[in-house]
Structure formats: structure tokens, C-alpha cells
């Protein structure tokens, strides 16, 4: 597998903060660092993120393990809020 193992990879888009936190807990329990970022531009103004806008990232080196741990929950990144 080529590329930079420290590069961040989108593994899924959570519907809401509860789902994002569940994914984060599962991954961090296995030692995988997680970055959750809202794609909703209004969230930077303190507005709650829109449903389906929380992007969950892991390092490329951990992508396969993270996808396996999450199973079908984060099988494919959602596109256009789907």
C-alpha cells in the first residue's frame, strides 16, 4: 500500500453527534486516533451540525482496521449528505 500512512482518510459520515461518538469510542478503544469534523459551515458559529455532516477520519495506516471494527456502520463514505 503506497502513500503517506499519516494522511487522514474519511471512513464515514455520521448522521449525528451520538453516532460519531459511538464510532469514535469503538475506534479509540482499539487504539485508533479519530478526527471528527463537521462539513456544515454554520457549525463554526456555534450552530449544531446538520444531520449527516459529521465526517469521521482516521490515519491511512489505520483505515482497514477502522473499517473492519465499524463493520457496516461506516462501510462507504456518504456523498452529498446521503
VOROLUM-19344 format. One record per residue: x, y, z negated of N, C-alpha, C in turn. Coordinates in nm, 3 decimals. Example, Ala and Ser with C-alpha at 12.3 -4.5 7.8 and 13.67 -1.06 7.14 Angstrom:
% VOROLUM-19344
[r [1.319,-0.569,-0.780],[1.230,-0.450,-0.780],[1.320,-0.330,-0.780]]
[r [1.285,-0.225,-0.708],[1.367,-0.106,-0.714],[1.290,0.003,-0.787]]
***
This chain:
% VOROLUM-19344
[r [0.085,-0.117,0.000],[0.000,0.000,0.000],[0.089,0.123,0.000]]
[r [0.073,0.208,0.100],[0.158,0.325,0.110],[0.096,0.444,0.040]]
[r [0.166,0.554,0.047],[0.113,0.676,-0.011],[0.162,0.700,-0.151]]
[r [0.124,0.813,-0.203],[0.164,0.855,-0.336],[0.073,0.789,-0.441]]
[r [0.126,0.707,-0.532],[0.044,0.640,-0.632],[-0.016,0.736,-0.734]]
[r [0.037,0.860,-0.742],[-0.017,0.958,-0.836],[-0.128,1.043,-0.775]]
[r [-0.153,1.027,-0.645],[-0.258,1.102,-0.577],[-0.393,1.064,-0.636]]
[r [-0.483,1.161,-0.650],[-0.616,1.133,-0.703],[-0.707,1.081,-0.593]]
[r [-0.787,0.981,-0.629],[-0.879,0.918,-0.535],[-1.019,0.925,-0.593]]
[r [-1.114,0.967,-0.511],[-1.255,0.969,-0.551],[-1.308,0.827,-0.549]]
[r [-1.356,0.780,-0.663],[-1.410,0.644,-0.666],[-1.562,0.642,-0.674]]
[r [-1.623,0.756,-0.699],[-1.767,0.760,-0.704],[-1.818,0.896,-0.744]]
[r [-1.948,0.914,-0.723],[-2.015,1.037,-0.764],[-2.127,0.998,-0.859]]
[r [-2.115,1.041,-0.983],[-2.213,1.008,-1.086],[-2.336,1.096,-1.073]]
[r [-2.450,1.040,-1.106],[-2.576,1.114,-1.098],[-2.580,1.226,-1.201]]
[r [-2.532,1.197,-1.322],[-2.538,1.297,-1.429],[-2.422,1.277,-1.526]]
[r [-2.415,1.362,-1.628],[-2.305,1.355,-1.724],[-2.305,1.225,-1.803]]
[r [-2.421,1.169,-1.830],[-2.428,1.042,-1.903],[-2.361,0.932,-1.822]]
[r [-2.396,0.922,-1.694],[-2.335,0.820,-1.609],[-2.184,0.843,-1.595]]
[r [-2.142,0.968,-1.576],[-2.000,0.999,-1.564],[-1.925,0.959,-1.691]]
[r [-1.985,0.984,-1.806],[-1.921,0.950,-1.933],[-1.912,0.799,-1.953]]
[r [-2.012,0.726,-1.907],[-2.007,0.579,-1.915],[-1.892,0.528,-1.831]]
[r [-1.880,0.579,-1.707],[-1.771,0.537,-1.620],[-1.637,0.571,-1.684]]
[r [-1.626,0.693,-1.738],[-1.500,0.736,-1.800],[-1.466,0.644,-1.917]]
[r [-1.564,0.611,-2.001],[-1.539,0.525,-2.116],[-1.489,0.387,-2.074]]
[r [-1.553,0.329,-1.972],[-1.514,0.197,-1.924],[-1.370,0.200,-1.874]]
[r [-1.337,0.301,-1.795],[-1.203,0.309,-1.736],[-1.097,0.340,-1.841]]
[r [-1.124,0.437,-1.928],[-1.025,0.473,-2.029],[-1.001,0.361,-2.128]]
[r [-1.103,0.280,-2.154],[-1.088,0.165,-2.244],[-0.985,0.067,-2.186]]
[r [-0.972,0.067,-2.053],[-0.876,-0.019,-1.986],[-0.744,0.052,-1.956]]
[r [-0.728,0.174,-2.009],[-0.603,0.248,-1.993],[-0.593,0.328,-1.865]]
[r [-0.704,0.349,-1.795],[-0.703,0.425,-1.669],[-0.747,0.568,-1.698]]
[r [-0.661,0.663,-1.664],[-0.695,0.804,-1.680],[-0.798,0.844,-1.576]]
[r [-0.892,0.929,-1.618],[-1.004,0.968,-1.533],[-1.015,1.119,-1.530]]
[r [-1.050,1.172,-1.413],[-1.083,1.313,-1.399],[-1.225,1.320,-1.346]]
[r [-1.311,1.390,-1.419],[-1.448,1.413,-1.373],[-1.458,1.561,-1.338]]
[r [-1.501,1.587,-1.215],[-1.509,1.724,-1.166],[-1.644,1.745,-1.101]]
[r [-1.705,1.859,-1.129],[-1.833,1.891,-1.068],[-1.810,1.955,-0.933]]
[r [-1.882,1.908,-0.833],[-1.877,1.968,-0.699],[-1.977,2.082,-0.688]]
[r [-2.054,2.105,-0.794],[-2.154,2.212,-0.794],[-2.085,2.344,-0.828]]
[r [-2.084,2.440,-0.736],[-2.012,2.565,-0.761],[-2.069,2.646,-0.878]]
[r [-2.195,2.627,-0.913],[-2.254,2.702,-1.024],[-2.208,2.652,-1.160]]
[r [-2.153,2.531,-1.165],[-2.111,2.478,-1.295],[-1.996,2.558,-1.354]]
[r [-1.920,2.628,-1.270],[-1.811,2.711,-1.323],[-1.864,2.834,-1.397]]
[r [-1.994,2.861,-1.382],[-2.057,2.973,-1.453],[-2.135,2.926,-1.574]]
[r [-2.111,2.802,-1.617],[-2.177,2.750,-1.736],[-2.312,2.687,-1.709]]
[r [-2.352,2.675,-1.584],[-2.478,2.611,-1.548],[-2.455,2.461,-1.543]]
[r [-2.551,2.383,-1.595],[-2.537,2.237,-1.590],[-2.525,2.191,-1.446]]
[r [-2.437,2.095,-1.419],[-2.417,2.048,-1.282],[-2.544,1.985,-1.224]]
[r [-2.562,2.005,-1.095],[-2.675,1.944,-1.024],[-2.660,1.793,-1.027]]
[r [-2.772,1.720,-1.031],[-2.764,1.573,-1.025],[-2.688,1.529,-0.900]]
[r [-2.602,1.430,-0.918],[-2.526,1.376,-0.806],[-2.407,1.460,-0.766]]
[r [-2.360,1.548,-0.857],[-2.248,1.634,-0.820],[-2.121,1.610,-0.901]]
[r [-2.121,1.510,-0.988],[-2.004,1.483,-1.072],[-1.915,1.379,-1.006]]
[r [-1.802,1.426,-0.956],[-1.707,1.339,-0.887],[-1.611,1.277,-0.987]]
[r [-1.590,1.146,-0.975],[-1.503,1.072,-1.065],[-1.379,1.029,-0.988]]
[r [-1.263,1.076,-1.037],[-1.135,1.049,-0.972],[-1.045,0.966,-1.063]]
[r [-0.961,0.882,-1.001],[-0.853,0.811,-1.072],[-0.728,0.820,-0.985]]
[r [-0.613,0.789,-1.042],[-0.490,0.784,-0.963],[-0.500,0.671,-0.861]]
[r [-0.440,0.693,-0.745],[-0.444,0.593,-0.637],[-0.392,0.458,-0.685]]
[r [-0.293,0.459,-0.772],[-0.236,0.333,-0.823],[-0.339,0.253,-0.902]]
[r [-0.443,0.318,-0.953],[-0.544,0.251,-1.034],[-0.676,0.229,-0.960]]
[r [-0.682,0.267,-0.833],[-0.810,0.263,-0.761],[-0.873,0.124,-0.757]]
[r [-0.797,0.023,-0.718],[-0.853,-0.111,-0.705],[-0.906,-0.161,-0.839]]
[r [-0.827,-0.145,-0.944],[-0.869,-0.190,-1.077],[-0.993,-0.113,-1.123]]
[r [-0.996,0.019,-1.101],[-1.110,0.101,-1.142],[-1.237,0.057,-1.070]]
[r [-1.227,0.034,-0.939],[-1.345,-0.011,-0.864],[-1.392,-0.148,-0.914]]
[r [-1.298,-0.235,-0.946],[-1.335,-0.366,-0.998],[-1.406,-0.353,-1.132]]
[r [-1.352,-0.268,-1.220],[-1.413,-0.250,-1.352],[-1.554,-0.193,-1.343]]
[r [-1.573,-0.100,-1.252],[-1.705,-0.038,-1.239],[-1.800,-0.121,-1.155]]
[r [-1.748,-0.217,-1.081],[-1.833,-0.304,-1.001],[-1.917,-0.224,-0.903]]
[r [-2.040,-0.254,-0.897],[-2.130,-0.188,-0.803],[-2.164,-0.046,-0.843]]
[r [-2.135,-0.004,-0.966],[-2.167,0.132,-1.010],[-2.101,0.238,-0.925]]
[r [-1.978,0.211,-0.882],[-1.904,0.311,-0.803],[-1.842,0.246,-0.681]]
[r [-1.917,0.160,-0.616],[-1.865,0.085,-0.503],[-1.818,0.175,-0.390]]
[r [-1.898,0.274,-0.355],[-1.863,0.366,-0.247],[-1.893,0.508,-0.292]]
[r [-1.807,0.604,-0.260],[-1.839,0.743,-0.292],[-1.965,0.788,-0.218]]
[r [-2.051,0.858,-0.289],[-2.173,0.911,-0.226],[-2.134,1.026,-0.134]]
[r [-2.209,1.046,-0.031],[-2.186,1.154,0.063],[-2.306,1.246,0.062]]
[r [-2.282,1.375,0.068],[-2.387,1.477,0.076],[-2.490,1.462,-0.035]]
[r [-2.444,1.432,-0.158],[-2.533,1.424,-0.272],[-2.620,1.300,-0.275]]
[r [-2.596,1.206,-0.186],[-2.678,1.085,-0.181],[-2.633,0.986,-0.285]]
***
